[in-house]
Amino acid sequence: MINSLPPGVILILGALMLPLLPGRLKLAWMLILPVLSGWHLWSLYDHSTEIAFELMGCQLQLVQIDNLSLVWVAIFHIAAILSVLFALHVKDSVQHVSGLVYAGAAIGAVCAGDLITLFVYWELTAVSSVFLIWASRNERSYRAGMRYLIVQVGSGVILLAGILLHLRDTGSVTFNEAFWKLLPTTEGYLLGLNSPGTMLIFLAFGIKAAFPLLHSWLEDAYPEATVTGTVFLSAFTTKLAIYVLARGFPGTEILIWIGAIMTAFPIFFAVIENDLRRVLAYSLNNQLGFMVVGIGLANFVDHPEIAKMALNGTAAHAFAHILYKALLFMSMGAVLYRTGTINASELGGLYKSMPWTTAFCIIGAASISAFPLFSGFVTKSMILTATADRHYMVIWLVLLFASAGVIHHSGIKIPFFAFFAHDSGKRVKEAPLNMLIAMGICAVLCILIGVCPGLLYGILPYSTEYDAYSTSHVITQLQLLFFAALAFTVLKLAAIDPPELASINLDVDWIYRKPLPALIARLHRTGVALGDAANRLVLAGLMQISTWIKRQCGIQGRFGGNWSTGTMVLCAAILLGAYLIVSYF
Amino acid sequence: MDKKYWLDDPRNIKKVLYGLYAVCALLVVADFFYEKHDHFKFEKWFGFFGWFGFIAYVSLVLTARVLRKALKREEDYYDQ
């Protein structure tokens, strides 16, 4: 019976029942749901169940769990359980329901075997997750949520337009193969990007993956969500985008360049950002860049072996990334929860009162910095190795530069300014127990992946012999890490390191938050003024005509006055004459 | 009276820093003792990853300082 349910539906329907349950039962239900859903998905995978039906001539495939989607299904369930655990103390049902529906929608989306199903879940992730932002219940979060919703739903609309064009071109909406396999090949095409439909689909994926210039919804909205909401948000939306890119556009060369830019530019913003959760959002953006590069390198036509390593790298990095990013957002969430602020300029010295949170945060920081024995070390290097194998020297140097940048903002800045630096004098309680347990599990998983990478490599799309712990890799990575730390020390001692200031920084969202609304307001004002002027002009003209008619038809006027008989006869003669002429034609 | 922590003592911070310098020195020395397998020639340069990391970090921070001059606004900028 359970096998006839589509993926993710257990979480979605189960979440909707949540508000009806009393106290402790509700907590138990929240924790059971992701486990139940995980078991459901496993049984779908194990029995290779098919749930398919036809809708208006399109064959819909609701279950597609293969080697690629399996990685995402697994990590999405782990993320759902950990996020729920982290949010267990929250009394607000809205957040619980939206978090679980959101997780269910993301799981449904990665299992979608056709584009229509993908579209439905795609929009559901947007609509369900916005409540995690609005749940902050203030003006700022309301506005940020609105902007987030417009961008997300917009990406869905573009996706739908792309799907319809693609359907017209190919007559099919299947999404079990990359687009370059679905479409007839043409000369000089980019892998998969060879029709208007696929280009629109690519754009929709790119918005959700926070491509450069399409990215600022992420940095804008995530830090405005609730303490626990951001943890949910950090896991699903963008990694769903990475998954669909990996499935639809592997080997599309432009992704290598897009990804490299993505790794590099957010780190500059992260250095000067004061809101530590926003720093993490920029850092998230930067990590997505590495995955995007991996997808771009996965050219199975020309370089099948490197492609396998690159796509493995992307999948592994997405898996590891969700865990350490959740851990970092959790630790900053705990700080915000206890101190009421997340601005670096107001924090410092918290290791004294939140030692556990500090330790977990440092583990997350070590993982994202790719410190040996932590998760990032065994995943990111696959993408760098694939880049080097394809001899992309500039890209490789950019990625290496970005790796040093990661050490700055996530490896050092986050733990240093929150927990060390100058003592802010804040003395608070340690994070609640459920938060500590969630962070603890994340931390253990980060180390477990780092120490036993085989566990993760075993579930990757392609079998791999990759060895992250070569002497060369360990020493070069340690050199990079410690010399970056040395640079931090030198800059700090020389007082060149940018101080944490109570300020914000402009990003691309500035365009649609300042000049665009101003322009629209101005256009509106001009339009109103023009309309008024036109009204006045037309009105004045009509008035003149009406006075003229009144005058002419009045008792004194030309038509209204008494006419002489001669004039009347003349007029009648002219009229009849005219009639005669007209009747001849 | 607040509890005194190990890191509250400036001498201990000095110890941490000396530890860091020592590790960096060791890592440079380590460059002599292993077989490098590289993809690009410059990876074989002496201590490449060390000084690349250092320069990358410093240039990142210096660029960001310039960037801040252009992009910094008051906290209530968008509320106005």
Contacts between the chains, C-beta under 8 A, distances in Angstrom:
chain1	res1	chain2	res2	distance
A	140	B	79	7.8
A	267	B	60	6.4
A	268	B	60	6.9
A	268	B	63	6.1
A	268	B	64	4.9
A	268	B	67	5.4
A	269	B	67	7.8
A	271	B	60	6.4
A	271	B	61	6.1
A	271	B	64	3.8
A	272	B	64	5.1
A	272	B	65	7.7
A	272	B	67	6.5
A	272	B	68	4.4
A	272	B	71	7.3
A	272	B	72	7.3
A	351	B	5	7.9
A	351	B	7	7.7
A	352	B	2	7.9
A	352	B	3	7.4
A	352	B	5	5.9
A	385	B	39	7.9
A	388	B	39	3.5
A	388	B	40	6.8
A	389	B	39	6.8
A	391	B	39	7.3
A	393	B	40	5.9
A	396	B	39	7.6
A	396	B	40	7.1
A	400	B	49	8.0
A	400	B	52	6.4
A	400	B	56	7.2
A	401	B	56	4.7
A	401	B	60	7.5
A	404	B	52	7.4
A	404	B	53	4.9
A	404	B	56	3.8
A	404	B	57	5.2
A	404	B	60	7.0
A	405	B	56	7.1
A	405	B	57	7.7
A	405	B	60	5.3
A	407	B	53	7.6
A	407	B	57	7.1
A	408	B	57	6.0
A	408	B	60	6.2
A	408	B	61	7.1
A	420	B	7	7.1
A	427	B	2	7.9
A	470	B	37	7.7
A	471	B	34	4.6
A	471	B	35	7.6
A	472	B	34	6.3
A	472	B	35	7.3
A	472	B	36	5.7
A	472	B	37	5.7
A	475	B	27	6.7
A	475	B	30	5.3
A	475	B	31	7.4
A	475	B	34	6.3
A	476	B	43	7.7
A	476	B	48	7.7
A	476	B	49	4.2
A	477	B	49	7.4
A	478	B	27	5.6
A	479	B	27	4.9
A	479	B	28	7.6
A	479	B	31	7.8
A	479	B	47	6.7
A	479	B	49	4.0
A	479	B	50	4.1
A	479	B	53	6.5
A	480	B	49	4.6
A	480	B	50	7.3
A	480	B	52	7.0
A	480	B	53	4.0
A	481	B	53	7.1
A	482	B	20	6.9
A	482	B	23	5.3
A	482	B	24	5.1
A	482	B	27	5.8
A	482	B	50	7.6
A	482	B	53	7.8
A	483	B	24	6.2
A	483	B	27	7.8
A	483	B	49	7.5
A	483	B	50	4.3
A	483	B	51	6.8
A	483	B	52	8.0
A	483	B	53	4.0
A	483	B	54	4.3
A	483	B	57	7.6
A	484	B	53	4.4
A	484	B	54	6.9
A	484	B	56	7.3
A	484	B	57	4.5
A	485	B	20	6.2
A	486	B	20	6.3
A	486	B	21	7.4
A	486	B	24	5.2
A	486	B	54	6.3
A	487	B	53	7.2
A	487	B	54	4.7
A	487	B	57	3.7
A	487	B	58	5.1
A	487	B	61	7.8
A	488	B	57	6.7
A	489	B	17	6.2
A	489	B	20	6.3
A	490	B	58	7.8
A	491	B	57	7.9
A	491	B	58	6.7
A	491	B	61	5.8
A	496	B	61	6.9
A	496	B	62	7.5
A	496	B	65	7.7
A	497	B	61	6.3
A	498	B	61	6.6
A	498	B	64	6.2
A	498	B	65	5.4
A	498	B	68	6.2
A	501	B	72	7.2
A	502	B	75	5.7
A	503	B	72	5.0
A	503	B	73	6.4
A	503	B	74	6.6
A	503	B	75	6.1
A	504	B	72	7.7
A	504	B	73	5.4
A	504	B	74	7.5
A	504	B	75	5.7
A	504	B	77	6.0
A	504	B	78	7.5
A	505	B	67	8.0
A	505	B	68	6.9
A	505	B	71	4.3
A	505	B	72	6.0
A	505	B	73	7.1
A	506	B	71	4.5
A	506	B	73	6.2
A	507	B	71	7.8
A	513	B	78	5.7
A	514	B	78	7.5
